[in-house]
Every structure is written in C-alpha cells, then in structure tokens.
C-alpha cells in the first residue's frame, strides 16, 4: 500500500533488500525528505514530526531532448548546511534568518545525461528545483538551450486529507476575456476530488489539511506553492487529482492570452527551474509565518531609487468609472491629505476623462497637498478585448518607455497595470519588462487582474503588490461577496497573502457600497472587522476603499451611524490615519481557515493584534500574546455586541497567556500596544 511507503522502505532497508538513495532533515530534525529511485522513476517523500505529510511523489521532467522522468539512475549526492540573513522592506517581516540543510541529488537518464535536484530544508519549509547542465546536441556540439515540455513533479497526499483550493478557470472567459486571473472562489475544507470546477486544476498557493487517522495521530498542514518565476519560465499550477491523492505540476493552457505564446518554457543552459515550495507543520503557525517565497531568490537588478510605501485613496472602488474626472479626483486628493496618506490612485479612463495634457497639473496640485499619484494602465495587446484606457501602451516597448519618461517628468510615482490573463512565459516576460522599464524612471508597479507574485518582493525593487485574488471590487458588484466577506478575510492570511503581497483594496467604511453611502450592496461586516483587515491583509501600498463621505461635513456631522449617508465613526477614521502597511515581524496567534483568524504584527516598537470571526455566531477566544507583558496597557478596538458599533477602550493586560476577546459574528477587533 502506498500509505505505508516510509515504514516499508525502512523495513526493506533493514533486511538489505532496498535502501533509500538519500535523505535530508531540517536543522531541528523534525522535517525529513527521503529521495529514492523506484522502477527507474525518481520520487521523494516528506515526514514531519513522525507524521507522513507527502507519500512518495514523482520528480523529473520531459524536455525537447529527452525524458528525464523515467529510466533514471542515481548518480551521486552532495550535502551542505546553509545559514544566512537577508532584509525585506515591503512584506510581513523585515529581517530573515535562514537556517537550512541542503541535499543535491544527481540523477542520470538512459543516455547518461544528468541533472540535479536541489533540496533545501529548514525547520518547516522545503524548496526544491532542477538544475540542468549543458547537454550534447544532435549536431555533435553542446546544447545551450532547452525547452521543458512537461514536468512530472508531483505532491502525493495521504488519503485522510482535506483541501483549501482555488480552481483554475477556463481561458478567455470573464470580463472582456481576461481570465485566468486567480479570481475564483476557494473551496473550504473540501475532500480531495478527481476534478476541479473547470477541470484545469488549481492555482497556487494550495493548502492541505492532513487529518489525524486516529486519536494518537497528529493533524498536519501542508502549503504548496512556487517562487522565483521570472522571464525564464512560465507560471505553473497544480493539476486535478490523479489517482489517490497525487497532484502534479501543470503548465499554462494553450488558449491563454488568446492562444499567443508557447505553453512550454525554454531557457538557456546551464539553467534552473523555479523553486517548488512546501511548508509543513502540525499547526498553522508555520503556514502564516513562512518566508520561503523569498528565502532563495535574489534581486534581479539594482535600483538607484528609494521607494516609499504607504496608504492611498482610490475613487474607483466605490464611486466607479464616472469618478475618474478632475473634480472627483480633487476630492480624493483632499481625502488623502486629510487622512495623512501618501498616495492617490487614479484608475481607468483618465486618458479620456482628464487627459494626458491636464494630468501634469493634477499631479502638481496633488504634490502641493503632500500626496503623490499612481496611474492606471491596461496591459493591453492582443490577448483580451479590454477597451478601458489607456490601452496599447504597456505592451509596446517603445510607447511604454515614452510614457515612463513622461510620467517621471510630471512626477507620477507609480502605476497600476491591469488585465493580464495568463501564465505563459511570454506573459512573465511582460511583467518583468514593465518592472524593469519602470525602475529606470523611479516608478513603482502594482499588478491587477494578474498572476500570483512568486518571490517578486525581493526580486524586483520597485514591485509593490499584486491582486491575484477575488478582491474588493467584487463586493461592489455582487451582494454575494458582501455576504461571504468575513469568510474570505479569515481565509486569505493562510493562503494568498502568506506567500506574497496582496493588493486587495479593502477596508470599506461605507455601509452601502455605492456613492453617497446609499443604495447598492450592503456590507455585512462590522466596522471593527474592516479595521482588522488592515492588519490581517498585507501590501506595502494599501489603497483603501474609504470615500469622502466617510468624513463628517456640516450636513452629516450630527447623523446617527445607522442612518444612510452617515459618516464613518471617528474612532475608525482616526485608526486608519495611523495604520502601517509594512511590518517588522508577524506572529500567528490563532485561527482556522475560513472560520476565524488572529495575527499579531509589529511595526517598530508597536504591536497590532487583529482578529475576525466568520463562524456564524459570536466567538470568545482566550489568546496567548507573548509580545505583551503583565501590566501593559493597550488600546482595544472592538464591536459593541448589542449595537455592533465600534468602541475604543484602554485595557490592562493582567496575564499575557490568557487575553480574552469576544467578537460578534462577522465582527473583529484590533489591539494596539
């Protein structure tokens, strides 16, 4: 039986019938990777704290010059210890210490051609990739390039496993044919299934709950993703389940990007593939706190610019297309100034509604108010039917550089580029070209309608976030997404946001998601839940969904909070004036994906502890907060459980091991110390 792989392998080794090729353990000895060649096929298995997390799973690939997944022999191994530090300036932690053991296994196919599988194993994380040398060519010389036709790489889970997965959509569907763009709904705690919703597998990251099989066993958690993808490879995903618990690496669909570009990636030799990453634990703490997306990637270019992160206002998310005009943008610049925010994001149609000629004056005015400007662009090209302007700029290297030069001259600090819809190598090349060109002119880049970032916070110095999630705009468009907002808020810190910056664009203070705070869809979450999202979600540039009507005017200052059109509570807006967007430290406190989540983040010497509740009823938790000391005084933002109105109070910590909080359903809290 497959589930007994580890025990059987050990037994056979003991009697001299079979021996593992190689193994590597984490520095603390709990996480182990065992590598073998069975029947000519390379496999690996993962054990954590004595529990089988992955059964024997396939390795290898098929290239244009041969099959490197079968007919394989073991050809050697090397071991090393890796220990180093690095800094991150725009993520959930600022200083990272990596302590890992490395195993490089050399494998040989039937032609005698070798490749390495490089495993790096830290206490809760595994990263591995293939390293390829030059190969003999068909013309008796050296082959200096290779095309990877497919990967055998897989992840084989024990039978008692449930999943939190986002299905890959069909290509060229959705708004103007822009999918796939990582914007499908997740299934929560679902059994492993033979077929995903669309039959195309699942987008990264993928979370698996390896359940206990008896009362003496432990639960396990496994997060699968990839990192280090740049212009030299495509973005990948997991297949539908094959057999009993096996998921394999899948390349993009041929139909993506309107059929343009190759499905199979190609790169120069010698070369490497991206890192496949596995984060494991018997709790969710390693999942939320992982830094594996950045541990083994390197900056791809140096920058002479110092980029500034912070908060921004954004009219489009509530006021929509008609707000992209001179008068409304003046209101949002004033809102940014009043809030002490660094940025305003001017969305689609600015080229028609404001005009390139007048944009310089608008940027100059914004800067006179202490506010800098981000401008929206379509990625454009031949891969969708988008008509929102500006179009046909970011896809054209000549025109793109002309606009970059113009933006630098008028003082634009960043761009938001939208509607990519594909994971082919050609598209990854476009992401990289936009980033590289923008850095030449000191311009930061946000991607929207896009792929998952894969280590990009460390790879590209001017990258500041990606959507790649079913984000805030859906709350405007469909009441359903208001109804499930709390559930998604309790999910993304364990999945999408744990592997990369997430440009969600949330924190609605309007009760009614419509201009004027009247009509439209109705927000179900409490105000303190919305405040908590500022901590639970992380992106170095946070464009919040607040509106000018959230601040009081002479006409609205005396309105009751429950009245339509009323301003937001002052304690909420005051909180939003000071909330950080980058963090020095992140600590998982408690939670379960899709039910509730409590995370602590430190900015400088200040701790923010935030939580939300999507259980369907009030939830009382007794939290262990080791960052607090006995006698410490903190500020608690919480919901009045009767009126659901936000309240602010000073609280004294009597015991940091049992700090009690109670949240309303679809509510939340924030503690600041």
C-alpha positions, 0 to 999 in steps of 0.5 A: 500500500502506498500509505505505508511507503516510509515504514516499508522502505525502512523495513526493506532497508533493514533486511538489505533488500532496498535502501533509500538513495538519500535523505535530508532533515531540517536543522531541528530534525523534525522535517525529513525528505527521503529521495529514492529511485523506484522502477527507474522513476525518481520520487521523494517523500516528506515526514514531519514530526513522525507524521507522513505529510507527502507519500512518495511523489514523482520528480523529473521532467520531459524536455525537447531532448529527452525524458528525464522522468523515467529510466533514471539512475542515481548518480551521486549526492552532495550535502551542505548546511546553509545559514544566512540573513537577508532584509525585506522592506515591503512584506510581513517581516523585515529581517530573515534568518535562514537556517537550512540543510541542503541535499543535491541529488544527481540523477542520470537518464538512459543516455547518461545525461544528468541533472540535479535536484536541489533540496533545501530544508529548514525547520518547516519549509522545503524548496526544491528545483532542477538544475540542468547542465549543458547537454550534447546536441544532435549536431555533435556540439553542446546544447545551450538551450532547452525547452521543458515540455512537461514536468512530472513533479508531483505532491502525493497526499495521504488519503485522510486529507482535506483541501483549501483550493482555488480552481483554475478557470477556463481561458478567455472567459470573464470580463472582456476575456481576461481570465485566468486571473486567480479570481475564483472562489476557494473551496473550504475544507473540501475532500480531495476530488478527481476534478476541479470546477473547470477541470484545469486544476488549481492555482497556487498557493494550495493548502492541505489539511492532513487529518489525524487517522486516529486519536494518537495521530497528529493533524498536519498542514501542508502549503504548496506553492512556487517562487522565483518565476521570472522571464525564464519560465512560465507560471505553473499550477497544480493539476486535478487529482490523479489517482489517490491523492497525487497532484502534479505540476501543470503548465499554462493552457494553450488558449491563454492570452488568446492562444499567443505564446508557447505553453512550454518554457525554454531557457538557456543552459546551464539553467534552473527551474523555479523553486517548488515550495512546501511548508509543513507543520502540525499547526498553522503557525508555520503556514502564516509565518513562512518566508520561503517565497523569498528565502532563495531568490535574489534581486534581479537588478539594482535600483538607484531609487528609494521607494516609499510605501504607504496608504492611498485613496482610490475613487474607483472602488466605490464611486466607479468609472464616472469618478475618474474626472478632475473634480472627483479626483480633487476630492480624493486628493483632499481625502488623502491629505486629510487622512495623512496618506501618501498616495492617490490612485487614479484608475481607468479612463483618465486618458479620456476623462482628464487627459494626458495634457491636464494630468501634469497639473493634477499631479502638481496640485496633488504634490502641493497637498503632500500626496503623490499619484499612481496611474492606471494602465491596461496591459493591453495587446492582443490577448483580451478585448479590454477597451478601458484606457489607456490601452496599447501602451504597456505592451509596446516597448517603445510607447511604454518607455515614452510614457515612463519618461513622461510620467517621471517628468510630471512626477507620477510615482507609480502605476497600476497595470491591469488585465493580464490573463495568463501564465505563459512565459511570454506573459512573465516576460511582460511583467518583468519588462514593465518592472524593469522599464519602470525602475529606470524612471523611479516608478513603482508597479502594482499588478491587477487582474494578474498572476500570483507574485512568486518571490517578486518582493525581493526580486524586483525593487520597485514591485509593490503588490499584486491582486491575484485574488477575488478582491474588493471590487467584487463586493461592489458588484455582487451582494454575494461577496458582501455576504461571504466577506468575513469568510474570505478575510479569515481565509486569505492570511493562510493562503494568498497573502502568506506567500506574497503581497496582496493588493486587495483594496479593502477596508470599506467604511461605507455601509452601502457600497455605492456613492453617497453611502446609499443604495447598492450592496450592503456590507455585512461586516462590522466596522471593527472587522474592516479595521482588522483587515488592515492588519490581517491583509498585507501590501506595502501600498494599501489603497483603501476603499474609504470615500469622502463621505466617510468624513463628517461635513456640516450636513452629516456631522450630527447623523446617527451611524445607522442612518444612510449617508452617515459618516464613518465613526471617528474612532475608525477614521482616526485608526486608519490615519495611523495604520502601517502597511509594512511590518517588522515581524508577524506572529500567528496567534490563532485561527482556522481557515475560513472560520476565524483568524488572529495575527499579531504584527509589529511595526517598530516598537508597536504591536497590532493584534487583529482578529475576525470571526466568520463562524456564524455566531459570536466567538470568545477566544482566550489568546496567548500574546507573548509580545505583551507583558503583565501590566501593559496597557493597550488600546482595544478596538472592538464591536459593541455586541448589542449595537455592533458599533465600534468602541475604543477602550484602554485595557490592562493586560493582567496575564499575557497567556490568557487575553480574552476577546469576544467578537460578534459574528462577522465582527473583529477587533484590533489591539494596539500596544 
